[in-house]
Amino acid sequence: MNEHTIPDSSSLHGWRKSTYSGSEGGSCIEFLDGYPAGVPIRDSKTPQGPALVFPPTGWSSFVAAVKHGTLSA
């Protein structure tokens, strides 16, 4: 399966936000574990909108870089 986007991400259940996200409803992303094609990511403000699906290794590398502060602007 080579799926890069999900047009309507509201059809999937189990989305979660980072524990660093506040409850004020600001700009957040949500992700979904256990999706067979990779790791879906969506904008929390538009749950009916699309989600991008990233390969698990790419998502893991991104999360590690964020945790270690190695991303440059």
C-alpha positions as CSV (number, residue, x, y, z in Angstrom):
1,M,0.0,0.0,0.0
2,N,1.5,3.3,-1.1
3,E,-0.9,5.9,0.4
4,H,0.4,9.4,1.1
5,T,-2.8,11.2,2.0
6,I,-6.2,10.5,3.5
7,P,-8.8,12.9,2.1
8,D,-11.1,12.7,5.1
9,S,-9.3,11.8,8.3
10,S,-12.4,11.9,10.5
11,S,-13.1,8.3,9.3
12,L,-10.2,7.1,11.4
13,H,-10.4,6.8,15.2
14,G,-7.7,7.0,17.9
15,W,-6.1,10.3,17.0
16,R,-4.0,11.9,19.7
17,K,-2.1,15.2,20.3
18,S,1.3,15.7,21.8
19,T,1.3,15.9,25.6
20,Y,2.9,19.3,25.1
21,S,-0.2,20.7,23.5
22,G,-2.3,23.0,25.6
23,S,-6.0,22.9,26.1
24,E,-6.5,26.4,24.6
25,G,-7.2,25.0,21.1
26,G,-4.1,26.4,19.4
27,S,-2.2,25.1,16.4
28,C,-1.6,21.4,17.0
29,I,-1.0,18.3,15.0
30,E,-2.5,15.0,15.8
31,F,-1.2,11.6,14.9
32,L,-2.5,8.1,14.7
33,D,-0.8,4.9,15.8
34,G,-1.3,1.5,14.1
35,Y,-2.2,2.7,10.6
36,P,-0.8,0.0,8.2
37,A,0.5,2.4,5.5
38,G,2.5,4.6,7.9
39,V,1.9,7.4,10.4
40,P,-1.0,9.7,9.5
41,I,-0.7,13.4,10.7
42,R,-3.5,16.0,10.6
43,D,-4.3,19.5,11.8
44,S,-6.3,19.3,15.0
45,K,-8.4,22.3,14.0
46,T,-9.8,20.5,10.9
47,P,-10.5,16.9,11.9
48,Q,-12.6,16.4,8.8
49,G,-9.7,17.5,6.6
50,P,-6.9,15.6,5.0
51,A,-4.1,13.8,6.8
52,L,-0.6,13.2,5.4
53,V,0.9,9.7,5.8
54,F,4.6,9.5,6.6
55,P,6.8,6.4,6.6
56,P,7.4,5.1,10.2
57,T,11.1,5.6,9.9
58,G,10.7,9.2,8.7
59,W,8.3,10.0,11.5
60,S,10.6,8.5,14.1
61,S,13.5,10.5,12.8
62,F,11.4,13.7,12.9
63,V,10.3,13.0,16.5
64,A,13.9,12.3,17.6
65,A,15.1,15.5,16.0
66,V,12.4,17.6,17.8
67,K,13.3,16.0,21.1
68,H,17.0,16.7,20.7
69,G,16.5,20.2,19.3
70,T,18.5,19.4,16.1
71,L,16.0,21.0,13.6
72,S,17.0,24.2,12.0
73,A,14.6,26.9,10.9
